Amino acid sequence: MTTDRILLVLLLVFVVAAPFLFPMVTAAEMLVFALVAVATNIMVGYTGMLSFGQAMFFGSGAYASGLMLKAGLPLIVALPGAALVVMVLSMAVGFFCVRRTGLYFICLTFAFNQMFYFIAYIWTGVTGGEDGLPGIPRPEFIATPMAFYVFTAVVLLASLLVIWRILHAPLGLVFRLIRENPSRTAAVGYDVRRFRWYAFVISSTFTGLAGGVYAMLYGIVPIDQIHWLRSGDFIFMLLFGGSGNFFGPVIGAVAYIFLSDTLAVIWARWLLVLGIIFAITVLFFRGGIVGLVETVAAKLTGRRAGEAEATR
């Protein structure tokens, strides 16, 4: 059985078991941020574009979904509508951002993120400003904690299926080619800037979809969900689980939420511990948790194969 199949089985087992292992709200939050991390991986891990603007799309999706639900629109309109709003927004923002690469791309995404943060901060009549957007209702059929968790799980698994198909289609291959060697990719006839824009829009749209679900999770959209520090959290989840691996970000998101909740109860300065864990991961485990597991498994497999060969 391949690593991806093993991780898929483990994911399905976790989705079923999570509401019995964690508080229902925490379990649903893990699934929401798992989707964000996987979506971020499209841009960062598969296409090689490090972005500090994902919170802009996550928060925008949450605001859009919350406002539509408060206006009385049904969920079947509000959630896809939020994703559509974010898609249009990302098309415009991405048009400017993908014109630069490397540090300049990072700075542009950071700048746009903070610009939207301050717009949300001062636009109190719509976003609620620093108080956030409260009073977001849940539709009746997902009003109970278990029903909402099941709904979140369905959104996650359906989104993962679509993202998997995209990344394993010719489009996903072009993304990886751009990550490895953009100059050579351009030399064989691909418009690198256009495909980077595709990755930017796809990644942002799914991030906005996750934001739309998050708005219903707590019934409020806090202003800090659109701050660039939240983008940093998404990057942490991605790198902690394993950038460039499809299921790595899911593991990273679950581990991040678990560690955050656990450490916050144990010690007031829990962010210090989280920072140390992140530094160790980046310095010594470049492939994240998944990379570490694969390395250990390869060594054990090789050792067992060597032992079997020696006994023949």
For each residue, the residues with C-beta under 8 A, 3 or more apart:
1: 5 6
2: 5 6
3: 6 7 290 294 297
4: 7 8 246 247
5: 1 2 8 9
6: 1 2 3 9 10
7: 3 4 10 11 246 247 251 290
8: 4 5 11 12 247
9: 5 6 12 13
10: 6 7 13 14
11: 7 8 14 15 247 250
12: 8 9 15 16
13: 9 10 16 17
14: 10 11 17 18 254
15: 11 12 18 31 153 156 157
16: 12 13
17: 13 14 20 21
18: 14 15 21 22 27 30 31 149
19: 22 24 27 145 146 149
20: 17
21: 17 18 27
22: 18 19 26 27 30 258
23: 26 27
24: 19 27 28 145 146 148 149
25: 28 29 145 217 218
26: 22 23 29 30 257 261
27: 18 19 21 22 23 24 30 31 149
28: 24 25 31 32 145 148 149 152 217
29: 25 26 32 33 214 217 257
30: 18 22 26 27 33 34 253 254 257 258
31: 15 18 27 28 34 35 149 152 153 155 156
32: 28 29 35 36 152 156 210 213 214 217
33: 29 30 36 37 210 234 237 253 256 257
34: 30 31 37 38 156 249 250 253 254
35: 31 32 38 39 155 156 159 160 206 207 209 210 213
36: 32 33 39 40 54 58 206 207 210 211 234 237 253
37: 33 34 40 41 234 237 238 241 249 250 252 253
38: 34 35 41 42 159 160 163 206 246 249 250
39: 35 36 42 43 54 159 163 202 203 204 205 206 207 210
40: 36 37 43 44 45 51 54 203 207 234 235 237 238 249
41: 37 38 44 45 46 203 238 243 244 246 248 249
42: 38 39 45 46 47 163 166 167 175 199 202 203 206
43: 39 40 46 47 49 51 54 199 200 203 204
44: 40 41 47 48 49 50 51 235 238 243
45: 40 41 42 238 243 244 245 248 249
46: 41 42 43 167 172 175 176 179 199 244
47: 42 43 44 175 176 178 179 195 196 199
48: 44 178 179 180 182
49: 43 44 98 101 105 196 199 200
50: 44 105 106 235
51: 40 43 44 54 97 105 106 109 200 203 231
52: 106 109 110 113 228 231 232 235
53: 56 57 93 97 108 109 110 112 113 228 231
54: 36 39 40 43 51 57 58 113 203 204 207 230 231 234
55: 58 59 113 117 225 226 227 228 229 230 231 234
56: 53 59 60 89 93 112 113 116 117 226 231
57: 53 54 60 61 86 89 90 204 205 207 208 211
58: 36 54 55 61 62 207 208 210 211 214 225 226 230 234
59: 55 56 62 63 116 117 120 211 221 225 226 230
60: 56 57 63 64 85 86 89 116 208 211 226
61: 57 58 64 65 82 83 85 86 207 208 209 210 211 212 214 215
62: 58 59 65 66 82 133 211 212 214 215 221 225
63: 59 60 66 67 120 126 127 133 211 215 221 226
64: 60 61 67 68 81 82 85 86 208 212
65: 61 62 68 69 78 79 81 82 136 211 212 213 215 216
66: 62 63 69 70 133 136 215 216 221
67: 63 64 70 71 126 133
68: 64 65 71 73 77 78 81 82
69: 65 66 72 73 75 78 136 137 139 215 216
70: 66 67 133 135 136 137
71: 67 68
72: 69
73: 68 69 77 78 81
74: 77 78 139
75: 69 78 79 139 142
76: 79 80
77: 68 73 74 80 81
78: 65 68 69 73 74 75 81 82 212
79: 65 75 76 82 83 155 209 212 213
80: 76 77 83 84
81: 64 65 68 73 77 78 84 85
82: 61 62 64 65 68 78 79 85 86 208 209 211 212 215
83: 61 79 80 86 87 205 206 208 209 212
84: 80 81 87 88
85: 60 61 64 81 82 88 89 208
86: 57 60 61 64 82 83 89 90 204 205 207 208 209 211
87: 83 84 90 91 201 204 205 208
88: 84 85 91 92
89: 56 57 60 85 86 92 93 204 208
90: 57 86 87 93 94 200 201 203 204 205 208
91: 87 88 94 95 197 201
92: 88 89 95 96
93: 53 56 89 90 96 97 112 200 204
94: 90 91 97 98 197 200 201 204
95: 91 92 98 99 197
96: 92 93 99 108 112
97: 51 53 93 94 100 105 108 109 112 200
98: 49 94 95 105 193 196 197 200
99: 95 96 193
100: 97 104 105 108
101: 49 104 105 182
102: 105 106
103: 106 107
104: 100 101 107 108
105: 49 50 51 97 98 100 101 102 108 109
106: 50 51 52 102 103 109 110
107: 103 104 110 111
108: 53 96 97 100 104 105 111 112
109: 51 52 53 97 105 106 112 113 231
110: 52 53 106 107 113 114 228 231
111: 107 108 114 115
112: 53 56 93 96 97 108 109 115 116
113: 52 53 54 55 56 109 110 116 117 226 227 228 231
114: 110 111 117 118 228
115: 111 112 118 119
116: 56 59 60 112 113 119 120 226
117: 55 56 59 113 114 120 121 223 226 227 228
118: 114 115 121 122
119: 115 116 122 123
120: 59 63 116 117 123 127 129 223 226
121: 117 118 127 129 130 223
122: 118 119 129
123: 119 120 126 127 129
124: 127 128 129 131
125:
126: 63 67 123
127: 63 120 121 123 124 132 133 221 223
128: 124 131 132 133 134 221 223
129: 120 121 122 123 124 132 223
130: 121 223
131: 124 128 134 223
132: 127 128 129 220 221 222 223
133: 62 63 66 67 70 127 128 136 215 220 221
134: 128 131 219 220
135: 70 219 220
136: 65 66 69 70 133 215 216 219 220 221
137: 69 70 219
138: 142 143 148 216 219
139: 69 74 75 142 143
140: 143
141: 147
142: 75 138 139 147 148 150 151 216
143: 138 139 140 147 148
144: 147 148
145: 19 24 25 28 148 149
146: 19 24 149 150
147: 141 142 143 144 150 151
148: 24 28 138 142 143 144 145 151 152 216 217
149: 18 19 24 27 28 31 145 146 152 153
150: 142 146 147 153 154
151: 142 147 148 154 155 213
152: 28 31 32 148 149 155 156 213 217
153: 15 31 149 150 156 157
154: 150 151 157 158
155: 31 35 79 151 152 158 159 209 213
156: 15 31 32 34 35 152 153 159 160
157: 15 153 154 160 161
158: 154 155 161 162
159: 35 38 39 155 156 162 163 206 209 210
160: 35 38 156 157 163 164 250
161: 157 158 164 165
162: 158 159 165 166
163: 38 39 42 159 160 166 167 202 206 246
164: 160 161 167 168 246
165: 161 162 168 169
166: 42 162 163 169 171 172 202
167: 42 46 163 164 172 175 246
168: 164 165 172
169: 165 166 172 173
170: 173 174
171: 166 174 175 195 198
172: 46 166 167 168 169 175 176
173: 169 170 176 177
174: 170 171 177 178 185 190 195
175: 42 46 47 167 171 172 178 179 195 199
176: 46 47 172 173 179 180
177: 173 174 180 181 184 185 190
178: 47 48 174 175 181 182 185 190 192 195 196 199
179: 46 47 48 175 176 182
180: 48 176 177
181: 177 178 184 185
182: 48 101 178 179 185 186 192
183: 186 187
184: 177 181 187 188
185: 174 177 178 181 182 188 190 192
186: 182 183 189 190 191 192
187: 183 184
188: 184 185
189: 186
190: 174 177 178 185 186 195
191: 186 194 195
192: 178 182 185 186 195 196
193: 98 99 196 197
194: 191 197 198
195: 47 171 174 175 178 190 191 192 198 199
196: 47 49 98 178 192 193 199 200
197: 91 94 95 98 193 194 200 201
198: 171 194 195 201 202
199: 42 43 46 47 49 175 178 195 196 202 203
200: 43 49 51 90 93 94 97 98 196 197 203 204
201: 87 90 91 94 197 198 204 205
202: 39 42 163 166 198 199 205 206
203: 39 40 41 42 43 51 54 90 199 200 206 207
204: 39 43 54 57 86 87 89 90 93 94 200 201 207 208
205: 39 57 83 86 87 90 201 202 208 209
206: 35 36 38 39 42 83 159 163 202 203 209 210
207: 35 36 39 40 54 57 58 61 86 203 204 210 211 234
208: 57 58 60 61 64 82 83 85 86 87 89 90 204 205 211 212
209: 35 61 79 82 83 86 155 159 205 206 212 213
210: 32 33 35 36 39 58 61 159 206 207 213 214
211: 36 57 58 59 60 61 62 63 65 82 86 207 208 214 215 225
212: 61 62 64 65 78 79 82 83 208 209 215 216
213: 32 35 65 79 151 152 155 209 210 216 217
214: 29 32 58 61 62 210 211 217 218 221 225
215: 61 62 63 65 66 69 82 133 136 211 212 218 219 220 221
216: 65 66 69 136 138 142 148 212 213 219
217: 25 28 29 32 148 152 213 214
218: 25 214 215
219: 134 135 136 137 138 215 216
220: 132 133 134 135 136 215
221: 59 62 63 66 127 128 132 133 136 214 215 225
222: 132 225
223: 117 120 121 127 128 129 130 131 132 226 227
224: 227 229 230
225: 55 58 59 62 211 214 221 222 230
226: 55 56 58 59 60 63 113 116 117 120 223 230
227: 55 113 117 223 224 230 231
228: 52 53 55 110 113 114 117 231 232
229: 55 224 232 233
230: 54 55 58 59 224 225 226 227 233 234
231: 51 52 53 54 55 56 109 110 113 227 228 234 235
232: 52 228 229 235 236
233: 229 230 236 237 256
234: 33 36 37 40 54 55 58 207 230 231 237 238
235: 40 44 50 52 231 232 238 239
236: 232 233 239 240 252 256 274 278
237: 33 36 37 40 233 234 240 241 249 252 253 255 256
238: 37 40 41 44 45 234 235 241 243 248 249 252
239: 235 236 242 243 252 278 281 282 288
240: 236 237 251 252 255 256 277 278 281 288 289
241: 37 237 238 245 247 248 249 250 251 252 253 255 288 289 290
242: 239 245 247 248 249 251 252 287 288 289 290 291
243: 41 44 45 238 239 248 249 287 288
244: 41 45 46 248 287
245: 45 241 242 248 249 287 288 290 291
246: 4 7 38 41 163 164 167
247: 4 7 8 11 241 242 250 251 290
248: 41 45 238 241 242 243 244 245 251 252 287 288 289 290 291
249: 34 37 38 40 41 45 237 238 241 242 243 245 252 253
250: 11 34 37 38 160 241 247 253 254
251: 7 240 241 242 247 248 254 255 288 289 290
252: 37 236 237 238 239 240 241 242 248 249 255 256 288 289
253: 30 33 34 36 37 237 241 249 250 256 257
254: 14 30 34 250 251 257 258
255: 237 240 241 251 252 258 259 289
256: 33 233 236 237 240 252 253 259 260
257: 26 29 30 33 253 254 260 261
258: 22 30 254 255 261 262
259: 255 256 262 263 274 277
260: 256 257 263 264 270 274
261: 26 257 258 264 265
262: 258 259 265 266
263: 259 260 266 267 270 273 274
264: 260 261 267 270
265: 261 262
266: 262 263 270
267: 263 264 270 273
268:
269: 272 273
270: 260 263 264 266 267 273 274
271: 274 275
272: 269 275 276
273: 263 267 269 270 276 277
274: 236 259 260 263 270 271 277 278
275: 271 272 278 279
276: 272 273 279 280
277: 240 259 273 274 280 281
278: 236 239 240 274 275 281 282
279: 275 276 282 283
280: 276 277 283 284 285
281: 239 240 277 278 284 285 288
282: 239 278 279 285 286
283: 279 280
284: 280 281
285: 280 281 282 288 289 291 292
286: 282 291
287: 242 243 244 245 248 290 291 292 294 295
288: 239 240 241 242 243 245 248 251 252 281 285 291 292
289: 240 241 242 248 251 252 255 285 292 293
290: 3 7 241 242 245 247 248 251 287 293 294
291: 242 245 248 285 286 287 288 294 295
292: 285 287 288 289 295 296
293: 289 290 296 297
294: 3 287 290 291 297 298
295: 287 291 292 298 299
296: 292 293 299 300
297: 3 293 294 300 301
298: 294 295 301 302
299: 295 296 302 303
300: 296 297 303 304
301: 297 298 304 305
302: 298 299 305 306
303: 299 300 306 307
304: 300 301 307 308
305: 301 302 308 309
306: 302 303 309 310
307: 303 304 310 311
308: 304 305 311 312
309: 305 306 312
310: 306 307
311: 307 308
312: 308 309
